[in-house]
Amino acid sequence: MIVKEVSVNMEYAKLGNTDIEVSKLCVGCMSFGKAGTMHEWTLDETETEKIVTHALDLGINFFDTANGYSQGTSEEYLGRALKKNVPRDKVVIASKVYFNPGRLSAAAIHREIEGTLERLGTDYLDLYIIHRFDYDTPIEETMEALNDLVVSGKVRAIGASAMYGYQFYNMQLAARDHGWTPFSAMENHYNLLYREDERELIPICRQMNVSLMPYSPLAAGHLTRPQWNADTIRSKTDRVAMGKYDSTQAQDMEIVRRVHALSEKHGVKMQQIALAWEWAKGVTAPIIGATKVSHFDDAAAALDVRLSEEDIAYLEEPYVPHKIVGAIDHNPAEGVMLLDEKK
């Protein structure tokens, strides 16, 4: 049974054990930046500001970007849009480090934070996330460097992104053993079509009170429509999304059909079912990488959707194990930014 309230009010939660309060939706800023520098479908500065101001109007205060998104233009566009429209202390800005020379070495972390702060036009970052696990740098070197940034006031909290459970656990142990700042957030790949992290990583995060802020909660749009593909530039050109999901289309379409059936039954949109499932699974803030303001209206309205245990079981029942998409087994070649790309 789904209960719909009359109006949409943004909800907030604390990030891990910090006092940082984030909206239960996060704006994914990979959608912002100079088109052609990373993806063909990213938004220019004017369109970026429209998305940012609309998100702010909805009560969303959480924005996630990265040093490598569209060669730094994502951070630049986001920084300028926020500066024009909201006081700095009213928003939570996250950015990332890894897809850069030196990966997660101490020298790279100390260098890259300066570039990120400059591009964003701020003197501190609320959340600094390591974008992947670095196989070339000792864990202690990375964790100490991140702790240095917290101690210096350049960063308020730290987080990690797609990696194996044991890697995340080892990094948390290194922080604990040395009295360094632990991770407060995990940005992993998690949606109804990809649930591999339920085996190890998510239970570790729960045990350590690490907030989940998954990317691709709508599986690159596959959970928003009854058919697999859409007639959009992104659907036709996003080779990363194709690489993530197309190989399992046959088995995953049954889940898509069930999301559609449940949305029809309860008179809501498919994406609202998919997002309501995320919150029901204990997620703090799914990342919405939308390119239209209406997508954020739909996402915010999903906060009023409540799934029953029967609904959740119905959605989850067809799932079959998938190959790992997100965590990596080795560092990619220098200069590679797009992982999982369909060749």
N, C-alpha and C positions, 0 to 999 in steps of 0.2 A: 504493500500500500504506500502510495506517495502522498504526502501532505504538502500542499502549496500554501504558503502564507500570502498575504495580500500584497505586500510591498517588498522591495529589495533593499536591505540595509547591509552595507559591507561589514564583514566580520574580521576580527583581528586575533592574532595569537603571538605568543612570545617565541623568539627564535632560540631553540635549544634551552640552555640554562642562562641565557643572557637576558638583559632587560630591553632588548630591541624588539619592538612590537611591529609585526608585519601584517599587511592585509592577506587574506586567505586566497588571493589571486596575485600572481606576479607577472609583470609585463616582460615578455621575452624580447630582448632588443636585437637579436640576430636579424629581425625583420627590418632594422634601420641601417642605413648606410648607402654609400655610393654604389649604384647598380653596376654589376660587371666586375667589381673588385673581389667578390666572393660568390654572390648569387645574382641572377638576372632580375629577380623580383623584389629586391629590397626597396624601401621607401626613401625618397629624397628628404631634405631637411624640413620642407614645408609640411609634407604629409606626416613625417615623424612627429612634428609638434602637434598636429591634429590628434594623433593617437594618444600622445602623452597627456594633453590637456583633458581629453575625454576620460582617460583612465583616472586622472586626478579627480575629475568631477564625480566619478563613481565611488570615490573613497579608496581607490587603489593607491598604495604608497610604496610599493615594492617593485624595483626595476633591476633586471639582470642583463648585463652586457659582458663583453670580454675584450681583451686587448687586441685579439686577432680578428674580430668581426669586421668585415669589409675594410680591412687595412687601417683600423683605428677610427674610421668615420662613424661607426655606430656610437662609440663613446663620445665623439665630438658632437654629433647631432643630439644625443640624449642630454649631454651636459648643458648645451645651450637652451634646449627646450625647457629643462627643469629650472634653470637659472631665471628664465623670463616669467615663469608661471607659479613658482612655489618657493617658500623659504627652505633653505637647505636642511634644517633640522626636522622638517615635516615629511621627508622622504627617506627611504632606505635604498641605498644604491649598492648593488653587487657587481663586481667584475672578476675577471679570471686571468690566470697566468699558466702557461705551459707551452702553448704553440708559438714559441719564440726561441731565439738562439739561447743555448744554455739551459733550456727547460726549467727545472725547479732547483737549479743550483742557487746558492746564497747570492752570488753576484747577479744572476739573472733576476731573482725575485726583487732585490733592492733596486735594480735598474728599471724593471718593468713597472713597479708601482709608481715610480716618478712619472713615467710616460702616461700611465692611466690617469693619475690625478690631474696632470696638465691637460689632457684631452677632455676630461670631464669638467674641468674648471672648478675643482674643489680641493681642499687641503686634507681631506680624510675620506676614507671609504668605509661604509658600514660593514660590508662583508666581502672578504677576498677569498676566492675559491680557486683551488688547484684543479685545472681543467681535466687532467688525467693523472695516472700514476707514472712517475719518472723512473725508468729502469736503470738510468745512468748515474743518479745522484743518491747518496746515502740518505735514508729517511731522516736521520738526526740532523743533517745539514739543512734539509728543507724545513723541518718543524722549528728548528732554532731561528731560522731566518724569518719565518712567519711570525713567531713569537716576538722577535725584535720589532716588527712593524706594529704589533699591538702595543708593546711597551712604549714605543715612540709616539703613539697617538695617530699614526697614519692610517691604521686599520682598527675597527672596533671588534670585529669577530672574524673567524676564518671558517671556511667550508671546503668540501671536496666534491668532486664530480665522478662520473662513471669509473668504477674500478672494482676489483674483486674484494669480497668481504674480508679475507685474511689481510690484504694490503691495508685496508682502512683500519682494521683492528690494530695492526702493528704500528701504524702511525699514531693512533690514539694512545697506545701503550708508551711510545717514545715520549709523547707530550707529558703523560702522567709521571713517568719515571724521572723526568728532568724538571718537573714543575713548570712546563711550558703551557701555553694556551692550547686547549684541545679544539677539535672541530665542533661547530655548533649546527652545521647544516650539511645535508647531502643532496646534491643535484644529480639524480640518477635517471636512467631511462625506465619509465614505468607507466604502463597503461593497460587496458583490457586485452590488447594484442601482444603485450610483452611483459611477462610477470616473473622472469627468471630471478630477479633480486629478492623475491619472497623466500628463497631457499636460505640465503646467508646474510646478504648485506642489510636488508631491511630489519631482520631480527636484531642484528648488532646495533643498528641505529636506535631501535626502540630501547634496547638494554641501556644504552648510553645517553638517552634523551637527546638524540640528534634529530633536528627537524628535517622532514623530507620535503624537497621542493623539486619534484621531477620535471624533466623536460619531455616534450612530445606526449603530453597527457591525452591528446586527441589523435595520436598516431599519424601525424602529418595530414590530418583531415579525413583519414579513413573511418574515423568514428563519428563523423558529422553528416554522412550521407549514405543512402542505402546502396549506391553503386560504388565500385572500387575507385574509379578515377573521376576527375572533374575537368571541365573545360576551362582551365585557368592556366596562366603562364607558369605559376608555381607547380601545378600538378604535372605539366608537360616538361618542365625543365629541371625540377628538383631531383637530381640524381642521387643525392644523399638519402632522401625519403624513399626513392625506388630501391636503393640498396638495403635499406633497413627492413622494408616490408613486402616487396613484391614477390620474393621467393616463397613466402608462406601464405600467399593470397588464397589458395584453395581451402586450406583449413581455417584461416581466419575469417573468411566471409560468413561462416555460421555465427560467429560472435557479432559481427557487424549486423547481421539480420536480427539477432536478438536485441541488440541496442535499439534498432529501428522499431521492432515490435513493441518493446517496452515504452518507447517514446510515443508511439501511436496510442497505446493503451491509456497512457496517463496525460496525453495532451501537452507534452513538452517537446523540446528539440533534442535530437540525438546527442549533441554535444553536452547538453545539460545532464543527461543520464550518465555519460562517460565521466564528467567532472564530479557529479554526486558520488559516483563509485569511488573516485580518488579520495574524497574526504571521508567516506565511510571506511576506507582502509587505513585511516590514520595519517593521511598526507596533510601537511600544514598549508602549503601554497603551490599548487600546480602552476607551471609557467605557460602563459598563453602568448604564443608568438604570432599574433594576428596582424593582418595588414588592412583591416577594415574596422571602423569604430563599432559597427553593429556586432562584431564578434565579441567585443568586450561587454556589450549589453547582455548578450546571450549567456556569457560566462558568469556575469554577476547574478543573473536571474537563477542560475543553477544552485546558488546558495540556499534557495528556498525549496529545493527538491530533496526529499528524504527517501532513501531506498530501504525497503524492508529486507530482512534476512532472506526471504524467498526470492526477491528481486536479484539480490547479489549472487545467490547460488545459481539462479537461472543464467545470469550473465557469464559466470565463471565456468560453468560446467563443460563447455566444449573445448576449453583450452588444452593445447598439447605443448610439450616442451619445445623451445626454440633454440637455435644457435645463439651464442652470446653476441649481443650488439650493444656496444657502448664501452665496456671494459676492453682493454687491449692487452696483447701478449708481449709486445715489445714497442719501443718508441718508433714512431713513423720516421720516414726520411725528413731531414731538415727542410723546412719550408712548406711541408704538407699541412694544410689546415682542415681539409674536408676528409673525414673518415667515413667508412661504410658506403662510399660512392659506388653506384652501379656503373660498371665499365661497359 
